[in-house]
Amino acid sequence: MRVISEQHLTRILAGLPGRPRVVAGGNFAAPRRALEIADAAMSEYRLFMLNAQGDLPDREGVILETPFVGSGMRDHANLRYYPSRLSLVPNLLKGALPPDVVIVQTSSPMSGTVSLGIEVNILPAAIEAVRARGGLVIAQLNPRMPYTFGDAVLTDDEIDYAIEVDEPLASPAPRPPGETARRIGERIARLVPERATFQLGIGAIPDAVLASLLDRRGLGIWSEMFSDGVLALEKAGALDTGTPITASFAFGSPELYDWADRNDRIRMLRTEKTNDPALIARRPRMMSVNSALQVDLYAQANASRVRGAIYSGFGGQTDFVVGALHSPGGHAVIALPSWHPRADVSTVIARLAGPVTSFQHSYIVSEQGTATVWGNDAATQARQIIDNVAHPSARDELREQGRDLGFPV
């Protein structure tokens, strides 16, 4: 690894031929300063990020690529969405979408190594892919990035060039769970067996689930991501201290980042491990809890699209639903409010009109109640979804539509 000036990095990137593909860390660990330099240096390039946040280039010459759309890319005209399970995204980078440059944000060097900190995810695979084809690996060294262990650790010789940038890590805006999320969280908590292992997605409902489990003991975390809710479990003594907190990326408050720094309780692994359904299935009593935008009477979930337009993507939902269903004593839960307040529509509909994100779950939960999906015939599933999950004002219409679909509801 050679530490260089920003001017030197500009010259290197400006000399790249064609329209290079740049893969960069996403979520709340994006190497902002290095990306600004790249955008100024290259008139044309492709930028591949997962769940990108904040302002990104929205100009002619820049193509944004992702299998999971974050707020930084959503609704951009130059967006190219690549449907993929998160566990398979590394295969995209090693095959159909090979990178020419990988830009990561890391900790400061320590004993000949740096750490990817809170964003491991697909980055080890991207680094391997770009090095195999003679491309560049560039690091933005930040002393505020936590030094985490596992697959987060890189040796200096895996990085070609680095710039030094001291800046705070981004955090999501705090959004305390409302009453609806709290009620959903309490309902899901009743389904949780003793000494369960958790995967939770992003949002108010997963946070509310964790807040309802503070009095439990012996819980584990095997998840694609974690946030401050896991720190709250740790403080409450709810987590099994003999089991590592295993994840692929994290984001949250500065306190969370301080807690993660050099914490040997936390093991950050690459996506191919955390999201491998076979490895997930080995965790006894695996609880997969994910949100959805809509569910239908076939017990199918849409967590990807709004009115036909891409909103996010598969993410890890499909990986963990499959893994949890194969886990001894495991369950896959889909959670959502029964009514969308801004759109003023039911989130339970008769039949999804667009692509399905996941299906065949253990339970579907709203603030209204819980539908037991696994083990029931299709008609009983549909009846439980209407009676227990849907908003009361939508039930009569759903029953009529369900009968049109052949369900005796």
C-alpha positions in Angstrom: 0.0 0.0 0.0 1.3 3.4 -1.0 -0.1 6.5 0.7 -0.4 9.3 -1.9 -1.8 12.8 -2.2 -5.3 13.5 -3.5 -3.7 15.2 -6.5 -1.7 12.0 -7.3 -4.9 9.9 -7.0 -6.6 12.3 -9.4 -3.9 11.7 -12.0 -4.1 7.9 -11.6 -7.8 7.8 -12.1 -7.9 10.3 -14.9 -5.5 8.0 -16.9 -7.9 5.0 -16.8 -9.2 4.1 -20.3 -12.8 3.7 -21.4 -15.6 3.7 -19.0 -14.2 1.9 -15.9 -16.5 0.2 -13.4 -15.8 1.4 -9.9 -17.1 -0.7 -7.0 -17.3 1.2 -3.7 -18.4 0.5 -0.1 -22.0 1.4 0.5 -24.5 1.7 3.3 -23.0 4.3 5.8 -19.4 3.5 5.1 -19.0 5.0 1.7 -15.5 6.5 1.0 -17.0 9.9 0.3 -13.8 11.9 -0.3 -12.3 9.3 -2.6 -15.5 9.1 -4.6 -15.5 12.9 -5.0 -12.0 12.7 -6.4 -13.0 9.8 -8.8 -16.0 11.8 -10.1 -13.8 14.9 -10.7 -11.1 12.8 -12.5 -13.3 10.7 -14.8 -15.7 12.0 -17.3 -17.3 8.6 -17.8 -17.5 5.6 -15.4 -19.9 3.1 -13.8 -20.4 3.2 -10.1 -21.5 0.0 -8.3 -22.6 0.3 -4.7 -25.0 -1.5 -2.3 -27.6 0.5 -0.5 -25.9 3.8 -1.3 -26.8 6.7 0.8 -26.4 10.5 0.4 -25.6 12.5 -2.7 -24.2 10.6 -5.7 -23.3 11.8 -9.2 -26.4 12.4 -11.3 -24.9 13.5 -14.6 -24.3 12.4 -18.1 -21.4 10.0 -18.3 -22.1 8.2 -14.9 -24.1 5.0 -14.7 -25.1 3.9 -11.3 -25.3 0.1 -10.8 -26.7 -1.9 -7.9 -28.5 -5.0 -6.8 -30.0 -3.1 -3.8 -31.1 0.4 -4.2 -30.5 2.9 -1.4 -31.7 6.4 -1.1 -28.7 7.8 -2.9 -29.6 6.0 -6.1 -33.4 5.8 -5.9 -35.3 7.5 -8.7 -32.1 8.4 -10.7 -32.5 8.2 -14.4 -29.0 6.7 -14.8 -29.7 3.8 -12.5 -29.2 0.2 -13.6 -30.7 -2.3 -11.2 -29.4 -5.9 -11.3 -31.7 -8.3 -9.5 -29.8 -10.7 -7.3 -29.8 -12.4 -4.0 -27.2 -10.8 -1.8 -25.4 -14.1 -1.4 -24.9 -14.2 -5.1 -23.7 -10.6 -5.7 -20.0 -11.7 -5.4 -20.6 -14.0 -8.4 -21.8 -11.0 -10.4 -18.6 -9.2 -9.7 -16.5 -12.2 -10.7 -18.5 -12.7 -13.9 -21.0 -10.4 -15.5 -19.9 -7.1 -13.8 -16.1 -7.2 -13.3 -14.7 -4.2 -11.5 -11.8 -2.1 -12.8 -11.4 -0.1 -9.5 -12.4 -0.9 -6.0 -12.6 2.0 -3.5 -13.0 1.2 0.2 -13.0 3.1 3.5 -10.8 1.4 6.1 -9.3 1.9 9.5 -5.9 3.4 10.0 -3.1 0.8 9.5 -2.2 -1.4 12.4 0.6 -4.0 12.3 0.7 -4.2 8.5 -3.1 -4.5 8.2 -6.2 -2.3 7.9 -9.8 -3.2 8.6 -12.9 -2.7 6.5 -14.7 -1.9 9.8 -18.4 -1.7 9.5 -18.7 -2.6 5.8 -17.3 -6.0 4.8 -20.3 -7.2 2.7 -19.3 -7.8 -1.0 -16.0 -5.9 -0.7 -13.6 -8.9 -0.2 -15.0 -10.5 -3.3 -14.7 -7.2 -5.3 -11.1 -6.9 -4.2 -10.3 -10.4 -5.3 -12.1 -9.9 -8.7 -10.3 -6.6 -9.4 -6.9 -8.0 -8.4 -7.4 -11.0 -10.6 -7.8 -8.7 -13.7 -5.0 -6.3 -12.8 -7.2 -3.5 -11.6 -6.8 -1.0 -8.7 -7.7 -1.2 -5.1 -7.8 2.2 -3.4 -8.4 2.8 0.3 -9.6 5.9 2.1 -7.8 5.5 5.5 -9.9 7.0 8.3 -8.9 6.8 11.9 -12.6 6.9 12.9 -13.4 3.7 11.1 -13.6 0.9 13.8 -11.1 -1.9 13.5 -13.2 -5.1 13.3 -12.0 -8.6 12.9 -12.8 -11.6 10.7 -13.0 -11.0 6.9 -12.7 -7.3 7.6 -8.9 -7.5 8.0 -6.8 -6.7 4.9 -3.1 -6.8 4.6 -1.3 -3.7 3.3 -0.3 -5.5 0.1 -3.9 -6.1 -0.9 -4.2 -2.3 -1.5 -2.5 -0.4 -4.2 -3.0 3.3 -3.2 -4.4 5.1 -0.2 -5.4 8.6 0.8 -5.7 9.8 4.4 -9.1 11.3 5.4 -10.2 12.1 8.9 -14.0 12.5 8.9 -16.9 11.2 11.0 -18.7 8.1 9.9 -22.2 8.6 8.7 -25.2 7.5 10.8 -28.8 7.0 9.9 -31.3 9.5 11.2 -32.7 8.2 14.5 -36.3 7.0 14.0 -37.8 5.7 17.3 -40.4 3.0 16.6 -43.9 4.2 16.6 -46.9 2.5 18.2 -47.6 0.3 15.2 -44.0 -1.0 15.0 -44.0 -1.5 18.8 -47.1 -3.7 18.7 -45.6 -5.7 15.8 -42.4 -6.1 17.7 -44.2 -7.4 20.7 -46.2 -9.9 18.6 -43.0 -11.2 17.0 -41.3 -11.5 20.4 -44.0 -14.0 21.4 -42.9 -16.3 18.6 -39.2 -16.3 19.6 -38.0 -19.6 21.2 -35.5 -19.6 24.0 -31.8 -19.1 22.9 -32.8 -18.1 19.4 -30.4 -16.7 16.9 -31.5 -13.6 15.0 -31.3 -12.1 11.6 -33.1 -8.8 11.3 -33.4 -6.5 8.4 -33.4 -2.7 8.3 -36.1 -0.5 9.7 -38.3 0.4 12.6 -40.0 -3.0 12.9 -36.7 -5.0 13.3 -35.6 -2.4 15.9 -38.9 -2.8 17.8 -38.5 -6.6 17.8 -35.1 -6.3 19.5 -36.5 -3.8 22.0 -39.1 -6.4 23.0 -36.4 -9.0 23.8 -34.3 -7.1 26.4 -35.4 -9.5 29.2 -34.4 -12.6 27.3 -31.1 -14.5 27.8 -28.8 -16.5 25.6 -29.7 -14.9 22.3 -27.4 -15.0 19.3 -26.9 -12.8 16.2 -26.1 -14.2 12.8 -27.2 -11.5 10.4 -26.2 -9.6 7.3 -26.3 -6.5 9.4 -26.8 -5.1 12.9 -27.4 -1.7 14.4 -28.0 -0.1 17.8 -30.7 -2.6 18.8 -28.0 -5.3 19.1 -26.0 -3.0 21.3 -29.0 -2.6 23.5 -29.3 -6.4 23.8 -25.7 -6.6 24.8 -26.1 -3.9 27.5 -29.2 -5.7 28.8 -27.3 -9.0 29.1 -29.6 -10.7 26.6 -26.9 -12.0 24.3 -24.9 -15.3 24.8 -21.4 -14.0 25.6 -19.9 -17.3 24.4 -21.2 -16.8 20.8 -19.7 -14.2 18.4 -22.0 -11.5 17.0 -21.7 -12.4 13.3 -22.6 -10.0 10.6 -21.4 -8.6 7.3 -22.1 -4.8 7.8 -23.3 -2.5 10.5 -24.5 1.1 10.8 -25.9 3.2 13.6 -24.8 5.7 16.2 -21.3 6.8 17.1 -21.6 4.8 20.3 -22.2 1.7 18.2 -19.0 2.4 16.2 -17.0 2.9 19.4 -18.4 -0.4 20.7 -17.4 -2.3 17.6 -13.8 -1.0 17.6 -11.4 -3.8 18.4 -14.3 -5.8 19.9 -13.4 -9.5 19.7 -17.1 -10.3 20.4 -17.9 -9.0 16.9 -17.0 -11.1 13.8 -17.5 -9.4 10.5 -17.7 -11.9 7.6 -18.0 -11.6 3.8 -21.5 -11.9 2.3 -20.8 -15.4 0.9 -20.7 -16.7 4.5 -23.3 -14.7 6.4 -25.9 -15.1 3.6 -25.2 -18.7 2.6 -28.5 -20.5 3.3 -26.7 -23.7 4.1 -24.6 -21.9 6.8 -27.7 -20.1 8.1 -29.6 -23.4 8.4 -26.9 -24.8 10.7 -27.9 -22.2 13.4 -30.5 -23.8 15.7 -33.6 -21.8 16.3 -32.8 -19.3 13.6 -35.3 -16.4 13.5 -35.3 -14.4 10.3 -37.3 -11.2 10.7 -37.8 -9.0 7.6 -40.1 -6.3 6.5 -42.2 -6.1 3.4 -44.1 -3.4 1.4 -47.0 -5.8 0.6 -48.2 -9.3 1.1 -50.9 -11.2 -0.8 -53.3 -14.0 -0.1 -50.8 -16.5 -1.6 -48.5 -15.6 1.3 -46.1 -13.9 -1.1 -44.1 -10.8 -0.1 -43.1 -7.8 -2.1 -40.2 -5.9 -0.5 -38.7 -4.5 -3.7 -41.0 -2.4 -5.8 -43.5 0.4 -5.4 -46.1 0.8 -8.1 -43.9 -1.2 -10.4 -40.7 0.9 -9.9 -37.7 -0.5 -8.1 -37.5 0.7 -4.5 -34.8 -1.5 -3.0 -34.2 -5.1 -4.1 -34.0 -8.7 -2.8 -31.2 -7.9 -0.3 -30.6 -10.8 2.0 -34.3 -11.6 2.6 -34.5 -14.6 0.2 -31.2 -16.0 1.6 -32.4 -15.9 5.2 -36.0 -17.0 4.6 -34.6 -20.2 3.0 -31.9 -20.7 5.7 -34.3 -20.1 8.6 -36.9 -22.6 7.3 -34.2 -25.3 7.2 -32.9 -24.4 10.6 -33.8 -26.8 13.5 -36.6 -25.0 15.3 -36.2 -21.9 13.0 -38.8 -19.6 11.7 -39.0 -17.0 8.9 -41.2 -14.0 9.7 -42.4 -11.3 7.4 -43.6 -8.2 9.3 -45.5 -5.1 8.0 -48.1 -2.6 9.1 -51.6 -3.5 7.9 -52.1 -0.1 6.4 -49.8 2.3 4.5 -50.6 5.7 6.0 -49.1 7.9 3.3 -50.6 6.0 0.4 -53.7 5.3 2.4 -54.0 1.8 1.1 -54.0 -1.7 2.6 -50.6 -3.4 2.5 -52.4 -6.8 2.3 -53.7 -7.3 -1.3 -55.3 -10.2 -3.1 -52.5 -10.8 -5.5 -49.2 -9.1 -6.1 -49.1 -7.4 -9.5 -45.3 -7.3 -9.7 -42.3 -9.5 -8.9 -42.3 -11.5 -5.7 -39.4 -11.0 -3.3 -40.0 -14.0 -1.1 -42.6 -16.7 -0.3 -43.4 -19.6 2.0 -42.7 -18.0 5.3 -43.4 -19.3 8.8 -45.5 -16.3 9.9 -46.8 -13.0 8.6 -47.3 -10.4 11.3 -48.9 -7.0 11.5 -50.1 -4.9 14.4 -53.5 -6.6 13.9 -52.2 -10.1 14.6 -50.3 -13.1 13.3 -51.0 -15.5 10.4 -49.4 -18.9 10.7 -48.3 -19.8 7.2 -46.1 -22.8 7.4 -48.0 -26.1 7.9 -51.4 -24.8 6.8 -53.2 -25.4 3.5 -53.4 -22.5 1.0 -57.0 -21.7 1.9 -56.3 -21.5 5.6 -53.2 -19.4 4.9 -55.4 -16.9 3.0 -58.1 -16.9 5.7 -55.5 -16.2 8.4 -53.9 -13.4 6.4 -57.3 -11.7 6.0 -58.5 -12.3 9.5 -55.3 -11.7 11.4 -53.0 -9.5 9.3 -55.2 -7.3 7.2 -56.7 -4.0 8.4 -60.3 -4.4 9.4 -61.5 -1.9 6.7 -59.9 -4.1 4.0 -61.1 -7.5 5.0 -64.5 -7.6 3.3 -63.0 -6.6 -0.1 -60.2 -9.1 0.4 -62.6 -11.9 1.1 -64.5 -11.1 -2.1 -61.3 -10.9 -4.1 -60.1 -14.1 -2.5 -63.2 -16.0 -3.5 -62.6 -14.8 -7.1 -59.2 -16.4 -6.8 -60.6 -19.7 -5.7 -60.0 -19.4 -2.0 -63.0 -20.4 0.2 -62.7 -17.4 2.5 
